[in-house]
């Protein structure tokens, strides 16, 4: 259990270090996948199958990170449109 947890901590730290040239949505997708895999591995280890837990958690985290990233992009786009409309009306 400790070896698995240490391996996932290493993977997560490497994933965060590799986010430098990515868009915010890509960063959120990768971060969500890494955190989901780590959480899934911990829960899977408790349930008896850390590998399956990591796969399921990683998939769920990746999907959640992607959707959250797209949501934040939409918010930013709406803000920019409103800001542009407000600055042109003065």
C-alpha positions as CSV (number, residue, x, y, z in Angstrom):
1,X,0.0,0.0,0.0
2,X,2.8,2.4,0.9
3,X,4.7,1.7,-2.3
4,X,1.6,2.3,-4.4
5,X,0.9,5.6,-2.6
6,X,4.5,6.7,-3.1
7,X,4.4,5.8,-6.8
8,X,1.2,7.9,-7.3
9,X,2.7,10.8,-5.4
10,X,5.7,10.7,-7.8
11,X,3.4,10.5,-10.8
12,X,1.3,13.4,-9.7
13,X,4.4,15.6,-9.0
14,X,5.8,14.8,-12.5
15,X,2.4,15.5,-14.1
16,X,2.2,18.9,-12.4
17,X,5.8,19.7,-13.5
18,X,4.9,18.9,-17.1
19,X,2.0,21.4,-17.3
20,X,4.1,24.4,-18.2
21,X,3.3,24.7,-21.9
22,X,-0.4,23.6,-21.7
23,X,-3.6,25.5,-21.9
24,X,-5.7,25.9,-18.7
25,X,-8.1,23.2,-19.9
26,X,-5.3,20.8,-20.7
27,X,-3.8,21.4,-17.3
28,X,-7.1,20.8,-15.5
29,X,-7.7,17.6,-17.5
30,X,-4.2,16.3,-16.6
31,X,-4.5,17.3,-13.0
32,X,-8.0,15.8,-12.7
33,X,-6.8,12.6,-14.2
34,X,-3.8,12.4,-11.8
35,X,-5.8,13.2,-8.7
36,X,-8.6,10.8,-9.8
37,X,-6.1,8.0,-10.3
38,X,-4.5,8.6,-6.9
39,X,-7.8,8.7,-5.1
40,X,-9.1,5.7,-7.0
41,X,-5.9,3.8,-6.2
42,X,-6.3,4.5,-2.5
43,X,-10.0,3.5,-2.5
44,X,-9.3,0.5,-4.7
45,X,-6.5,-0.6,-2.3
46,X,-9.0,-0.5,0.5
47,X,-11.5,-2.5,-1.6
48,X,-8.8,-5.0,-2.7
49,X,-7.9,-3.9,-6.3
50,X,-5.8,-0.7,-6.4
51,X,-5.1,-1.0,-10.2
52,X,-8.8,-1.1,-11.1
53,X,-9.5,1.8,-8.7
54,X,-6.7,3.8,-10.3
55,X,-8.1,3.3,-13.8
56,X,-11.7,4.1,-12.8
57,X,-10.6,7.1,-10.8
58,X,-8.2,8.4,-13.5
59,X,-11.0,8.2,-16.1
60,X,-13.5,10.0,-13.9
61,X,-10.9,12.6,-12.9
62,X,-9.9,13.2,-16.5
63,X,-13.5,13.7,-17.6
64,X,-14.2,15.9,-14.7
65,X,-11.1,18.0,-15.3
66,X,-11.9,18.4,-19.0
67,X,-15.5,19.5,-18.3
68,X,-14.5,21.9,-15.6
69,X,-11.8,23.4,-17.9
70,X,-14.4,23.9,-20.7
71,X,-16.8,25.5,-18.2
72,X,-14.1,28.0,-17.1
73,X,-13.2,28.7,-20.8
74,X,-16.9,29.6,-21.4
75,X,-17.0,31.8,-18.3
76,X,-13.9,33.6,-19.5
77,X,-15.3,34.1,-23.0
78,X,-18.6,35.5,-21.6
79,X,-16.7,37.8,-19.4
80,X,-14.5,39.1,-22.3
81,X,-17.6,39.6,-24.5
82,X,-19.4,41.5,-21.7
83,X,-16.3,43.6,-21.1
84,X,-15.9,44.4,-24.8
85,X,-19.6,45.3,-25.1
86,X,-19.4,47.6,-22.0
87,X,-16.2,49.4,-23.2
88,X,-17.8,50.1,-26.6
89,X,-21.0,51.6,-25.1
90,X,-19.1,54.4,-23.3
